[in-house]
Amino acid sequence: MREFDLVVVGGGPAGMAAAIAAKEQGTDSILILERDDRLGGILNQCIHNGFGLHTFKEELTGPEYAERYSDRVKELGIPYELGTMVLDISKDKEITLVSRKRGAETVKAKAVILAMGCRERPRGALGIPGFRPQGVYTAGTAQKLVNCEGVVPGREVVILGSGDIGLIMARRMTLEGAKVRAVVELMPYSSGLKRNIVQCLDDYGIPLMLSHTVVDIKGKEKLEGVYVAAVDEKNVPVPGTEEYFPCDTLLLSCGLIPENELSKTAGVKLSPVTGGPCVDESLETSIEGVFACGNVLHVHDLVDFVSEESVRAGINAAGYIKGRPSSPGTPVEVSPGFGVRYTVPSKLYCESVEDGVHIRFRVTGVFKGASITVTSGGRELFRRRGRIFVPSEMLDIVLKKELLAGVTEGIEVRIEEAAL
């Protein structure tokens, strides 16, 4: 059995950033496992620009951003194995994997970093009536077909869901000569970034239908069209509002789900809200020595934030390998209050915080002129006012070490609306 100090599961931006950070902290025995035939993960099919503004202070395409990290992995001599599928991770950090080159084997690690990314929510999870005709794709599948395979899936397109991939594919399909009839969104607000709404829809005259959904799919062998209806405040279709859109392609951009089947089999405690692992301030999961970062932990809006978070995971994993003791004392629970869907981390060991701790979260709706407040035991630790908070943008606050001094009760993060 091969043994390593650190095994990183996933060779996307999260896995590479974590491995690089661990290597720079002095961890030499590292192995990156990637099931694809190249490093970079989903970035390899994201040929649009807009990446790297925070990390590199310049605008890059997805492949360019991935290349910056893959080049650094190679410069540092970090071993990686491509075309390798991880089948199981035990609580003892034994990893069962299979590859064409080595067959089936088990490797042993002192620490593991989970960086498997996320997957798209398929049609089966949406409950749309109708047959299963040719022409229904997730937006990511369509993106790979167009950008990597050179295949345009259709010419008359409706997109369900206004996630960032769906918005970007509205523009991409238009540039390929297709007609995007509408982007249909169940919620009264878009789930994508504002800049993508402007650059991908407004600039091309593509309508965004908020508070609408697809209620029926027509066509048995091939997609013929879809019926779209308005929904009420409970997201129930309103009778009589149906509108028919003839189309040969329906793209689904209805959210991303952290890829945590391996985490489940390992016994990692998962959040019922994010679907990702519950972690502490060091991004360590409920299993000692197993860390998580990137979209497998919670879905990010910018890859730059994935990289920043993964660096912290790599540094903390390297510290664990060097024998740094596990977080001391009793953890303080971090819980979402009014207007907050979840928090990462979900608990803190205040004594272990060196300079400050990042708390990342998303809001439950659109809040204008509101404030983010953090309290513990009736004491306000933090307050920040914002012009607007929206669910599509992940929020990040930093609690300095001095703010956490003497905190022994639970911490609550909430939105406080402006007084009328």
C-alpha positions in Angstrom: 0.0 0.0 0.0 1.4 3.4 -1.0 1.4 6.0 1.8 1.3 9.8 1.6 1.2 12.6 4.0 -1.6 14.3 2.1 -4.0 13.0 -0.5 -6.2 15.6 -2.4 -9.3 14.2 -4.0 -10.0 16.4 -7.0 -7.6 18.3 -9.4 -9.8 21.3 -10.1 -9.0 24.8 -8.8 -9.8 23.9 -5.2 -7.6 20.8 -5.2 -4.7 22.4 -6.9 -4.8 25.5 -4.7 -4.9 23.3 -1.5 -2.1 21.1 -2.7 0.1 24.1 -3.6 -0.5 25.7 -0.2 0.4 22.5 1.6 3.5 22.1 -0.4 4.6 25.6 0.3 4.1 24.9 4.0 6.7 22.1 3.8 4.5 19.0 3.2 6.4 17.0 0.5 4.5 13.7 0.3 1.4 14.8 -1.6 -0.8 13.1 -4.2 -3.6 14.7 -6.3 -6.2 12.3 -7.6 -8.3 13.5 -10.6 -10.8 11.5 -12.6 -10.6 13.6 -15.8 -7.7 13.4 -18.3 -6.3 16.8 -17.3 -6.1 19.1 -14.3 -8.4 22.1 -14.1 -11.8 20.6 -13.5 -14.9 22.4 -14.8 -12.7 25.4 -15.7 -11.5 23.6 -18.8 -14.9 24.1 -20.5 -15.5 27.7 -19.3 -13.8 29.5 -22.2 -15.5 32.9 -21.3 -13.5 35.5 -19.4 -14.1 37.0 -16.0 -11.9 34.7 -13.9 -8.9 35.8 -11.8 -9.9 39.4 -11.0 -9.3 38.9 -7.3 -6.5 36.3 -7.4 -4.4 37.6 -10.3 -5.7 41.2 -10.7 -6.4 40.5 -14.3 -9.2 39.0 -16.4 -8.6 35.4 -17.5 -10.6 32.7 -19.2 -11.3 29.5 -17.3 -8.6 27.4 -19.0 -6.1 30.3 -18.5 -7.0 30.4 -14.8 -6.6 26.6 -14.4 -3.3 26.7 -16.3 -1.8 29.2 -13.8 -2.4 26.6 -11.0 -1.5 23.5 -13.0 1.8 25.1 -14.0 2.5 25.8 -10.4 1.7 22.2 -9.4 4.2 21.0 -12.0 6.9 23.6 -10.9 6.6 22.4 -7.3 6.8 18.7 -8.5 3.5 17.8 -6.8 2.5 14.3 -8.1 -0.9 13.9 -9.7 -2.7 11.0 -11.2 -5.2 11.6 -14.0 -8.0 9.2 -15.1 -8.3 8.1 -11.5 -11.6 7.4 -9.9 -11.8 7.4 -6.1 -14.3 4.8 -5.0 -14.2 5.0 -1.2 -12.6 6.9 1.7 -12.5 5.2 5.1 -12.5 6.9 8.5 -8.9 5.7 8.8 -8.1 7.8 5.7 -7.5 4.8 3.5 -8.6 5.7 -0.1 -9.7 3.0 -2.6 -9.3 4.1 -6.2 -9.2 2.7 -9.7 -7.3 3.8 -12.8 -6.3 2.4 -16.2 -2.7 2.7 -15.3 -2.6 1.1 -11.9 -5.9 -0.8 -11.7 -7.6 -1.0 -8.3 -5.6 -0.2 -5.2 -5.8 1.4 -1.8 -3.5 4.3 -0.6 -3.1 5.5 2.9 -2.9 9.2 4.0 -2.2 11.1 7.1 -4.6 13.8 6.0 -7.2 14.1 3.2 -8.6 17.2 1.5 -12.0 16.8 -0.2 -12.1 18.9 -3.3 -14.5 17.1 -5.6 -16.5 20.1 -6.7 -20.2 20.0 -7.5 -22.7 18.7 -10.0 -25.8 20.1 -11.6 -29.4 19.4 -10.5 -30.9 17.1 -13.2 -34.4 17.1 -14.6 -35.4 14.2 -12.4 -35.0 16.5 -9.4 -37.2 19.2 -10.8 -40.5 17.2 -11.4 -41.3 18.8 -14.8 -44.2 16.9 -16.4 -43.9 15.4 -19.9 -41.9 12.7 -21.8 -38.1 12.5 -21.9 -37.4 13.7 -25.5 -34.1 14.4 -27.1 -33.2 18.1 -26.6 -33.3 18.5 -22.8 -29.8 19.1 -21.3 -28.3 20.6 -18.2 -26.6 23.9 -19.0 -23.2 22.5 -18.1 -23.6 19.5 -20.5 -24.5 22.0 -23.3 -21.5 24.1 -22.4 -19.2 21.1 -22.8 -20.8 20.1 -26.1 -20.3 23.5 -27.5 -17.0 24.5 -26.1 -15.1 21.2 -26.0 -16.8 19.0 -28.6 -17.8 21.6 -31.1 -21.4 20.5 -31.2 -24.4 22.9 -31.0 -27.3 21.0 -29.4 -30.1 23.1 -31.0 -31.3 26.2 -32.7 -34.4 27.3 -30.8 -33.6 27.4 -27.0 -35.4 28.0 -23.8 -33.4 28.1 -20.5 -35.0 27.2 -17.2 -33.2 28.8 -14.3 -31.0 31.9 -14.2 -27.9 30.4 -12.6 -24.6 31.7 -13.9 -24.0 28.8 -16.2 -27.5 29.2 -17.7 -26.9 33.0 -18.3 -23.5 32.3 -19.8 -25.0 29.7 -22.1 -27.7 32.1 -23.2 -24.9 34.3 -24.6 -22.9 31.3 -25.9 -25.8 29.8 -27.8 -26.7 33.2 -29.3 -23.1 33.6 -30.5 -23.3 30.2 -32.2 -26.4 31.3 -34.1 -29.1 29.9 -32.0 -32.2 31.8 -30.9 -32.7 32.0 -27.2 -36.4 32.7 -26.7 -36.3 33.3 -22.9 -34.6 32.6 -19.6 -37.3 31.4 -17.2 -36.7 31.8 -13.4 -39.0 30.5 -10.7 -37.9 33.1 -8.1 -38.7 36.8 -8.2 -35.0 37.5 -8.5 -32.2 36.0 -10.6 -29.9 33.4 -9.1 -27.0 34.6 -11.2 -24.5 37.5 -10.8 -25.7 40.9 -11.9 -22.8 41.3 -14.3 -23.9 38.1 -16.1 -27.5 39.3 -16.4 -26.2 42.5 -18.1 -23.5 40.9 -20.3 -25.3 37.7 -21.3 -29.0 38.8 -21.5 -29.5 42.5 -21.6 -26.7 43.0 -24.2 -28.4 40.5 -26.5 -32.0 41.4 -25.9 -32.8 38.0 -24.3 -35.9 38.3 -22.0 -35.6 37.2 -18.4 -39.0 35.9 -17.1 -39.0 36.1 -13.3 -41.6 34.3 -11.2 -42.2 31.9 -14.1 -41.5 28.2 -14.6 -41.8 25.4 -17.2 -45.0 23.5 -16.5 -45.0 21.0 -19.4 -42.6 19.6 -22.0 -44.1 18.7 -25.5 -42.6 16.1 -27.7 -42.1 12.3 -27.3 -39.0 11.5 -29.4 -37.7 15.1 -29.9 -38.5 18.2 -28.0 -41.1 20.3 -29.8 -41.7 23.1 -27.2 -42.4 24.0 -23.6 -45.3 25.6 -21.7 -44.3 28.4 -19.4 -46.5 29.8 -16.6 -46.4 32.5 -14.0 -46.1 31.4 -10.3 -47.6 32.9 -7.2 -45.9 33.8 -4.0 -45.8 30.1 -3.0 -44.2 29.2 -6.4 -47.4 27.4 -7.5 -48.2 27.9 -11.2 -51.1 30.3 -11.8 -53.8 28.7 -14.1 -54.5 30.6 -17.2 -51.0 32.2 -17.5 -49.5 29.4 -19.7 -47.6 30.5 -22.7 -46.2 28.1 -25.4 -42.7 28.4 -26.7 -41.8 26.2 -29.7 -38.2 25.1 -29.2 -35.9 22.1 -29.9 -33.6 22.7 -26.9 -34.4 23.1 -23.2 -31.3 23.9 -21.0 -31.6 23.4 -17.2 -29.7 25.8 -14.9 -31.5 25.1 -11.7 -28.7 25.0 -9.1 -25.6 23.0 -8.2 -25.2 20.3 -5.6 -21.9 19.6 -3.8 -20.5 16.2 -4.9 -20.4 14.4 -1.6 -21.1 10.7 -2.2 -17.5 10.0 -1.0 -18.0 12.2 2.0 -21.1 10.2 3.0 -19.4 6.8 2.7 -16.6 8.2 4.9 -19.0 9.2 7.6 -18.5 12.9 7.2 -21.3 14.9 8.8 -23.1 16.9 6.1 -25.1 20.1 6.3 -28.8 19.6 5.4 -28.8 23.1 3.8 -25.7 23.2 1.7 -25.3 19.5 1.1 -21.6 19.9 2.0 -19.6 18.9 5.0 -20.0 20.7 8.4 -16.5 22.2 9.1 -14.8 24.2 11.8 -12.7 27.3 11.4 -9.8 25.2 10.0 -12.1 23.7 7.4 -11.7 20.3 9.1 -14.8 18.0 8.9 -16.3 15.8 11.6 -13.5 13.3 10.8 -10.1 14.3 12.3 -7.6 15.0 9.5 -10.2 15.2 6.7 -10.6 18.8 5.3 -13.0 20.2 2.7 -12.9 23.2 0.4 -14.3 24.7 -2.7 -17.7 23.7 -4.2 -17.8 20.4 -2.4 -18.1 22.4 0.8 -20.6 25.0 -0.5 -21.3 26.4 -3.9 -19.3 29.5 -4.6 -20.1 32.2 -7.1 -16.4 33.1 -8.0 -13.5 30.7 -8.5 -11.2 33.3 -6.9 -13.0 32.6 -3.6 -12.7 28.9 -4.1 -8.9 29.3 -4.4 -8.6 31.6 -1.3 -10.6 29.1 0.8 -8.6 26.1 -0.5 -5.3 27.8 0.4 -6.5 27.9 4.0 -7.5 24.2 3.8 -4.0 23.3 2.5 -2.3 25.3 5.2 -4.4 23.8 8.0 -3.9 20.3 6.6 -0.2 20.8 6.5 -0.3 22.0 10.2 -2.2 18.8 11.1 0.3 16.6 9.4 3.2 18.4 11.3 1.5 17.4 14.5 -0.4 20.5 15.4 -2.9 19.4 18.0 -6.6 19.4 17.1 -8.6 22.4 18.0 -8.7 22.7 21.9 -11.7 23.4 24.1 -15.4 23.3 23.4 -16.6 24.5 20.0 -18.9 27.4 19.7 -21.8 26.8 17.3 -22.2 29.3 14.4 -25.9 29.4 13.3 -27.8 31.3 10.7 -30.4 33.8 11.9 -33.0 35.8 10.1 -32.2 36.2 6.4 -29.3 33.8 6.4 -29.5 30.4 4.7 -26.3 28.8 6.2 -22.9 29.6 7.6 -19.4 28.1 6.8 -18.0 27.2 9.2 -20.8 25.9 11.4 -18.6 25.9 14.6 -15.5 27.6 15.9 -12.8 26.8 18.3 -12.1 30.4 19.4 -8.8 29.5 21.0 -7.5 28.2 17.7 -8.2 31.4 15.7 -4.9 33.0 15.0 -5.7 36.3 13.3 -9.3 36.1 12.2 -11.9 33.7 10.9 -13.8 34.0 7.6 -17.5 33.3 7.8 -19.2 32.8 4.5 -22.9 32.6 3.8 -25.8 33.4 1.5 -28.9 35.4 2.2 -32.5 34.0 1.8 -33.8 36.9 -0.3 -33.1 40.4 -1.6 -32.4 42.9 1.2 -31.8 46.6 0.5 -30.1 49.0 3.0 -29.8 46.2 5.5 -27.0 45.2 7.9 -25.1 42.0 8.6 -24.9 41.5 12.4 -23.1 38.9 14.4 -24.0 38.4 18.0 -23.2 36.0 20.9 -24.9 35.9 24.2 -26.7 39.2 23.6 -23.4 40.9 22.7 -22.9 42.4 19.2 -19.5 41.3 17.8 -19.8 42.6 14.3 -22.0 44.9 12.1 -21.7 45.9 8.5 -24.3 47.8 6.4 -24.7 47.1 2.7 -26.5 48.7 -0.1 -28.0 45.4 -1.3 -27.6 41.8 -0.4 -28.8 39.1 -2.9 -28.9 35.3 -2.8 -26.7 35.0 -5.9 -23.7 36.6 -4.2 -21.9 34.8 -1.4 -21.0 37.1 1.5 -17.8 36.9 3.4 -17.1 38.6 6.8 -14.0 38.3 8.9 -14.2 38.1 12.7 -10.9 39.3 14.2 -9.4 37.2 17.1 -10.0 40.0 19.6 -13.7 40.0 18.8 -13.9 36.4 19.8 -12.1 36.8 23.2 -14.4 35.5 25.9 -17.0 34.1 23.6 -18.4 30.9 25.1 -22.0 31.0 23.8 -23.3 30.4 20.3 -22.7 32.9 17.5 -25.6 34.0 15.3 -25.2 35.6 11.9 -28.4 37.5 10.8 -29.7 40.2 8.6 -31.1 43.3 10.2 -33.5 45.2 7.9 -33.4 48.9 7.8 -36.1 50.7 9.8 -38.9 52.3 7.8 
